[in-house]
Amino acid sequence: MSHSPAPYRLAVLMGSVREGRFCPTVTRWFVDQAVNRPDIATVDVIDPAELTLEDEEFGKRIGAADAIVVITPEYNHGYPGPLKTAIDSLLPEWQAKPVGFVSYGGVSGGLRAVEQLRAVFAELHAVTVRETVSFHGGYARFDDDGNPLDLDRVNQAAGALLDQLGWWAETLRAGRAARAYV
């Protein structure tokens, strides 16, 4: 017999703070995929460009999430420095939570940035999910209205990511509720 899990709280962390960044376009598309899913209670879009990491707001928002998706570009074969600063500003808020990735950029589609982020999140005791969404060529993968050109494929990839994230969110939420993470 299966059960219906309680919907989870999703935080979407934007990874770029550059002037003229493409991150808001990718984020808008991804949030559109997440907001109408019955397994997601809330979607909190966190833009480090609008936050001061020294205040407690960022930590509270990540702490309140059951799962996190990082939207990251690839800059110079890696992820942006401000994203690293944001991630490193917290510790217990990441622990025993699932993290997924949506990436974009050049020929690798941001996957080199994602692989580096997997190592960072492992050190923070977070669980990264295998499924990702990657936009090779970034800007060229979207039309002038901000919609992905290969809509069916990327919507399917986003669904797979969110399905996997939901499983981990439920499992780890139950684990945290049953016993403090060590």
C-alpha positions, 0 to 999 in steps of 0.5 A, a space after each residue: 500500500 502506498 501513501 501520499 507524502 506531505 508536500 515538500 518545501 522547495 528552495 531554488 537558489 540562483 547561482 549568478 549575481 552578474 550584471 546582465 545574467 541569464 540566470 533569471 530566465 532559466 530560473 523562471 522556466 524551472 519555477 514554472 515546472 515546480 509550482 503546480 506539482 502536487 508534491 511541492 507545497 511552496 517554492 522559495 526563489 532565493 536570489 543572492 544578489 538581493 540578500 546580505 548573507 550576513 543577515 539571518 534571512 538566507 539561513 532561515 530560508 535554506 533551513 526551512 526548505 525540505 529540498 534545494 535546487 541550485 540554478 548555476 551557470 558555468 564560468 571558466 569551467 567552474 561555478 560562480 564565486 558568489 555561489 560558493 560564498 553563499 553555500 559556505 555561509 551555512 552548515 547545519 541548514 544544508 545537512 541531511 537535505 537533498 540538492 538538485 541542479 539545473 545548469 547552463 553554459 557553453 558546450 558542457 552545459 554547466 555540468 563541470 560546475 555541477 560536478 564541483 558542486 557535488 563535492 562541496 555539498 557532500 562535505 556539507 552532508 547534503 545528498 545530491 540527486 543524480 538527475 539534472 537539467 543542463 542547457 548546452 549553449 545557454 542563451 541559444 537554448 531559449 527563444 526571445 520570450 525566455 522559453 526553452 527551444 526543446 521544451 518537451 525534453 527539458 520539461 521531462 528532465 525537470 520532471 525527473 529531477 523533481 520526482 527524484 528530489 521529492 523522494 529524497 525530500 520525503 525520506 530525509 524529512 522523515 529521518 530528521 524528524 525521527 532522529 537528529 542528524 549527527 
